[in-house]
């Protein structure tokens, strides 16, 4: 039972740092795939909700820290994603490609509707966590069958 809580807390904390970190940590700890995917997603969702709820003060801190000019230079790729796919693209595509943390911060700065953004970010986290966990599970089972 103590080992289970250690797995849950470690996977959750790794999930806060990113989906691409949480799932390998879960498999390295030999946790059940549902536990790995679920708590990786919960960790990332907790981070996203915390950042979005901090809202305007965090946005102003980021703008003051990095400056508007530096952010405008990085806005190019992000703007193409926004123009092509909108808020849904940030949440569903961005979570897997650039991670939930960066997607949330960039979305908070450039998107006017944070409530819509948070729904797509949570959906993206769940989809990517589930998909990556499934791919990792299948790959691991295939590797074991070959060895």
KEKEKOL-297176 format. One record per residue (C-alpha): residue in three letters; x, y, z. Coordinates in Angstrom, 2 decimals, padded with zeros to 5 digits. Each point is the difference from the previous one (the first is absolute). Layout:
<recs>
<rec><code>ALA</code><east>X</east><north>Y</north><up>Z</up></rec>
...
</recs>
This chain:
<recs>
<rec><code>UNK</code><east>000.00</east><north>000.00</north><up>000.00</up></rec>
<rec><code>UNK</code><east>002.87</east><north>002.34</north><up>000.81</up></rec>
<rec><code>UNK</code><east>001.51</east><north>-000.76</north><up>-003.42</up></rec>
<rec><code>UNK</code><east>-003.29</east><north>000.94</north><up>-001.67</up></rec>
<rec><code>UNK</code><east>-000.02</east><north>003.45</north><up>001.63</up></rec>
<rec><code>UNK</code><east>003.62</east><north>000.50</north><up>-000.98</up></rec>
<rec><code>UNK</code><east>-000.88</east><north>-000.85</north><up>-003.63</up></rec>
<rec><code>UNK</code><east>-003.05</east><north>002.28</north><up>000.01</up></rec>
<rec><code>UNK</code><east>001.83</east><north>003.00</north><up>001.47</up></rec>
<rec><code>UNK</code><east>003.06</east><north>-000.42</north><up>-002.23</up></rec>
<rec><code>UNK</code><east>-002.08</east><north>-000.39</north><up>-003.17</up></rec>
<rec><code>UNK</code><east>-002.17</east><north>002.99</north><up>000.97</up></rec>
<rec><code>UNK</code><east>003.05</east><north>002.23</north><up>000.58</up></rec>
<rec><code>UNK</code><east>001.58</east><north>-001.17</north><up>-003.25</up></rec>
<rec><code>UNK</code><east>-003.33</east><north>000.70</north><up>-001.73</up></rec>
<rec><code>UNK</code><east>000.14</east><north>003.57</north><up>001.31</up></rec>
<rec><code>UNK</code><east>003.30</east><north>000.45</north><up>-001.80</up></rec>
<rec><code>UNK</code><east>-001.40</east><north>-001.43</north><up>-003.24</up></rec>
<rec><code>UNK</code><east>-001.79</east><north>-002.87</north><up>-001.68</up></rec>
<rec><code>UNK</code><east>003.18</east><north>-001.14</north><up>-001.73</up></rec>
<rec><code>UNK</code><east>001.65</east><north>-000.38</north><up>003.42</up></rec>
<rec><code>UNK</code><east>-002.84</east><north>-001.49</north><up>002.01</up></rec>
<rec><code>UNK</code><east>-000.68</east><north>-003.02</north><up>-002.15</up></rec>
<rec><code>UNK</code><east>003.62</east><north>-001.24</north><up>-000.16</up></rec>
<rec><code>UNK</code><east>000.28</east><north>000.47</north><up>003.77</up></rec>
<rec><code>UNK</code><east>-003.10</east><north>-002.15</north><up>000.50</up></rec>
<rec><code>UNK</code><east>001.35</east><north>-002.76</north><up>-002.19</up></rec>
<rec><code>UNK</code><east>003.41</east><north>000.20</north><up>001.67</up></rec>
<rec><code>UNK</code><east>-001.74</east><north>-000.49</north><up>003.36</up></rec>
<rec><code>UNK</code><east>-001.90</east><north>-002.98</north><up>-001.48</up></rec>
<rec><code>UNK</code><east>-003.35</east><north>001.61</north><up>000.83</up></rec>
<rec><code>UNK</code><east>-003.21</east><north>-001.17</north><up>-001.66</up></rec>
<rec><code>UNK</code><east>-000.61</east><north>001.82</north><up>-003.31</up></rec>
<rec><code>UNK</code><east>-003.34</east><north>001.43</north><up>001.19</up></rec>
<rec><code>UNK</code><east>001.70</east><north>001.36</north><up>003.10</up></rec>
<rec><code>UNK</code><east>002.79</east><north>001.44</north><up>-002.13</up></rec>
<rec><code>UNK</code><east>-002.26</east><north>001.69</north><up>-002.55</up></rec>
<rec><code>UNK</code><east>-002.53</east><north>001.17</north><up>002.55</up></rec>
<rec><code>UNK</code><east>002.35</east><north>001.64</north><up>002.46</up></rec>
<rec><code>UNK</code><east>002.18</east><north>001.47</north><up>-002.74</up></rec>
<rec><code>UNK</code><east>-003.13</east><north>001.66</north><up>-001.39</up></rec>
<rec><code>UNK</code><east>-001.14</east><north>001.13</north><up>003.47</up></rec>
<rec><code>UNK</code><east>003.39</east><north>001.56</north><up>000.68</up></rec>
<rec><code>UNK</code><east>-000.04</east><north>001.92</north><up>-003.28</up></rec>
<rec><code>UNK</code><east>-003.62</east><north>001.05</north><up>000.49</up></rec>
<rec><code>UNK</code><east>000.80</east><north>001.30</north><up>003.49</up></rec>
<rec><code>UNK</code><east>002.80</east><north>002.12</north><up>-001.46</up></rec>
<rec><code>UNK</code><east>-002.17</east><north>001.35</north><up>-002.83</up></rec>
<rec><code>UNK</code><east>-002.87</east><north>000.92</north><up>002.33</up></rec>
<rec><code>UNK</code><east>002.38</east><north>001.71</north><up>002.43</up></rec>
<rec><code>UNK</code><east>001.60</east><north>002.07</north><up>-002.75</up></rec>
<rec><code>UNK</code><east>-003.30</east><north>000.99</north><up>-001.63</up></rec>
<rec><code>UNK</code><east>-001.60</east><north>000.91</north><up>003.34</up></rec>
<rec><code>UNK</code><east>002.98</east><north>002.22</north><up>000.86</up></rec>
<rec><code>UNK</code><east>-000.99</east><north>001.90</north><up>-003.17</up></rec>
<rec><code>UNK</code><east>000.83</east><north>003.67</north><up>-000.41</up></rec>
<rec><code>UNK</code><east>002.68</east><north>000.34</north><up>002.73</up></rec>
<rec><code>UNK</code><east>002.00</east><north>-002.87</north><up>-001.55</up></rec>
<rec><code>UNK</code><east>-000.47</east><north>001.44</north><up>-003.48</up></rec>
<rec><code>UNK</code><east>001.34</east><north>003.37</north><up>001.13</up></rec>
<rec><code>UNK</code><east>002.93</east><north>-001.62</north><up>001.79</up></rec>
<rec><code>UNK</code><east>000.95</east><north>-001.95</north><up>-003.16</up></rec>
<rec><code>UNK</code><east>-000.28</east><north>003.11</north><up>-002.17</up></rec>
<rec><code>UNK</code><east>002.14</east><north>001.99</north><up>002.46</up></rec>
<rec><code>UNK</code><east>002.54</east><north>-002.81</north><up>000.39</up></rec>
<rec><code>UNK</code><east>000.53</east><north>-000.83</north><up>-003.67</up></rec>
<rec><code>UNK</code><east>-001.19</east><north>003.17</north><up>-001.66</up></rec>
<rec><code>UNK</code><east>-002.58</east><north>000.46</north><up>-002.71</up></rec>
<rec><code>UNK</code><east>002.61</east><north>000.17</north><up>-002.80</up></rec>
<rec><code>UNK</code><east>001.51</east><north>-003.38</north><up>000.83</up></rec>
<rec><code>UNK</code><east>-003.46</east><north>-001.58</north><up>000.16</up></rec>
<rec><code>UNK</code><east>-001.01</east><north>001.63</north><up>-003.29</up></rec>
<rec><code>UNK</code><east>002.97</east><north>-001.68</north><up>-001.72</up></rec>
<rec><code>UNK</code><east>-001.10</east><north>-003.42</north><up>001.27</up></rec>
<rec><code>UNK</code><east>-003.58</east><north>000.73</north><up>-000.93</up></rec>
<rec><code>UNK</code><east>000.59</east><north>-000.97</north><up>-003.66</up></rec>
<rec><code>UNK</code><east>-000.33</east><north>-003.78</north><up>000.28</up></rec>
<rec><code>UNK</code><east>-002.63</east><north>000.31</north><up>002.65</up></rec>
<rec><code>UNK</code><east>-001.99</east><north>002.43</north><up>-002.18</up></rec>
<rec><code>UNK</code><east>000.04</east><north>-002.44</north><up>-002.92</up></rec>
<rec><code>UNK</code><east>-001.38</east><north>-002.71</north><up>002.28</up></rec>
<rec><code>UNK</code><east>-002.61</east><north>002.43</north><up>001.33</up></rec>
<rec><code>UNK</code><east>-000.99</east><north>001.20</north><up>-003.48</up></rec>
<rec><code>UNK</code><east>-000.34</east><north>-003.50</north><up>-001.35</up></rec>
<rec><code>UNK</code><east>-001.59</east><north>-001.87</north><up>002.91</up></rec>
<rec><code>UNK</code><east>-001.09</east><north>002.62</north><up>002.54</up></rec>
<rec><code>UNK</code><east>-000.31</east><north>-000.63</north><up>003.71</up></rec>
<rec><code>UNK</code><east>-000.75</east><north>-003.67</north><up>-000.64</up></rec>
<rec><code>UNK</code><east>003.34</east><north>-000.39</north><up>-001.74</up></rec>
<rec><code>UNK</code><east>001.87</east><north>001.44</north><up>002.96</up></rec>
<rec><code>UNK</code><east>-001.67</east><north>-002.38</north><up>002.40</up></rec>
<rec><code>UNK</code><east>-000.18</east><north>-003.15</north><up>-002.07</up></rec>
<rec><code>UNK</code><east>003.18</east><north>000.27</north><up>-002.06</up></rec>
<rec><code>UNK</code><east>002.15</east><north>002.20</north><up>002.21</up></rec>
<rec><code>UNK</code><east>-000.25</east><north>-002.23</north><up>003.06</up></rec>
<rec><code>UNK</code><east>001.71</east><north>-002.85</north><up>-001.78</up></rec>
<rec><code>UNK</code><east>002.45</east><north>001.95</north><up>-002.13</up></rec>
<rec><code>UNK</code><east>001.28</east><north>002.73</north><up>002.33</up></rec>
<rec><code>UNK</code><east>-001.42</east><north>-001.21</north><up>003.30</up></rec>
<rec><code>UNK</code><east>-002.85</east><north>001.13</north><up>002.21</up></rec>
<rec><code>UNK</code><east>002.07</east><north>002.56</north><up>001.92</up></rec>
<rec><code>UNK</code><east>001.19</east><north>001.97</north><up>-003.01</up></rec>
<rec><code>UNK</code><east>-003.37</east><north>-000.34</north><up>-001.75</up></rec>
<rec><code>UNK</code><east>-001.73</east><north>001.41</north><up>003.06</up></rec>
<rec><code>UNK</code><east>002.39</east><north>002.92</north><up>000.43</up></rec>
<rec><code>UNK</code><east>-000.10</east><north>000.96</north><up>-003.68</up></rec>
<rec><code>UNK</code><east>-003.75</east><north>-000.49</north><up>-000.08</up></rec>
<rec><code>UNK</code><east>-000.44</east><north>002.17</north><up>003.06</up></rec>
<rec><code>UNK</code><east>001.99</east><north>002.78</north><up>-001.63</up></rec>
<rec><code>UNK</code><east>-001.50</east><north>-000.11</north><up>-003.49</up></rec>
<rec><code>UNK</code><east>-003.53</east><north>-001.40</north><up>000.42</up></rec>
<rec><code>UNK</code><east>-002.84</east><north>002.21</north><up>001.13</up></rec>
<rec><code>UNK</code><east>-002.27</east><north>-002.81</north><up>001.27</up></rec>
<rec><code>UNK</code><east>001.80</east><north>-001.91</north><up>002.79</up></rec>
<rec><code>UNK</code><east>-003.10</east><north>-002.06</north><up>000.86</up></rec>
<rec><code>UNK</code><east>-000.16</east><north>-001.40</north><up>-003.52</up></rec>
<rec><code>UNK</code><east>003.77</east><north>-000.54</north><up>000.04</up></rec>
<rec><code>UNK</code><east>-000.08</east><north>-002.00</north><up>003.23</up></rec>
<rec><code>UNK</code><east>-002.62</east><north>-002.43</north><up>-001.38</up></rec>
<rec><code>UNK</code><east>002.11</east><north>-000.75</north><up>-003.07</up></rec>
<rec><code>UNK</code><east>003.19</east><north>-000.27</north><up>002.06</up></rec>
<rec><code>UNK</code><east>-001.60</east><north>-002.55</north><up>002.32</up></rec>
<rec><code>UNK</code><east>-001.35</east><north>-001.95</north><up>-002.98</up></rec>
<rec><code>UNK</code><east>003.44</east><north>000.09</north><up>-001.63</up></rec>
<rec><code>UNK</code><east>001.69</east><north>-001.21</north><up>003.16</up></rec>
<rec><code>UNK</code><east>-002.42</east><north>-002.91</north><up>000.35</up></rec>
<rec><code>UNK</code><east>000.31</east><north>-000.97</north><up>-003.67</up></rec>
<rec><code>UNK</code><east>003.80</east><north>000.21</north><up>-000.09</up></rec>
<rec><code>UNK</code><east>000.44</east><north>-001.78</north><up>003.36</up></rec>
<rec><code>UNK</code><east>-002.31</east><north>-002.81</north><up>-001.09</up></rec>
<rec><code>UNK</code><east>001.61</east><north>-000.33</north><up>-003.41</up></rec>
<rec><code>UNK</code><east>003.57</east><north>000.08</north><up>001.25</up></rec>
<rec><code>UNK</code><east>-000.79</east><north>-002.49</north><up>002.77</up></rec>
<rec><code>UNK</code><east>-001.61</east><north>-002.35</north><up>-002.52</up></rec>
<rec><code>UNK</code><east>002.98</east><north>000.26</north><up>-002.36</up></rec>
<rec><code>UNK</code><east>002.43</east><north>-000.56</north><up>002.87</up></rec>
<rec><code>UNK</code><east>-001.96</east><north>-003.01</north><up>001.27</up></rec>
<rec><code>UNK</code><east>-000.20</east><north>-001.62</north><up>-003.42</up></rec>
<rec><code>UNK</code><east>003.69</east><north>000.71</north><up>-000.67</up></rec>
<rec><code>UNK</code><east>001.01</east><north>-001.43</north><up>003.37</up></rec>
<rec><code>UNK</code><east>-002.06</east><north>-003.17</north><up>-000.56</up></rec>
<rec><code>UNK</code><east>001.44</east><north>-000.38</north><up>-003.50</up></rec>
<rec><code>UNK</code><east>003.52</east><north>000.43</north><up>001.35</up></rec>
<rec><code>UNK</code><east>-000.62</east><north>-002.61</north><up>002.72</up></rec>
<rec><code>UNK</code><east>-001.36</east><north>-002.48</north><up>-002.54</up></rec>
<rec><code>UNK</code><east>003.09</east><north>000.39</north><up>-002.17</up></rec>
<rec><code>UNK</code><east>002.48</east><north>-000.43</north><up>002.84</up></rec>
</recs>
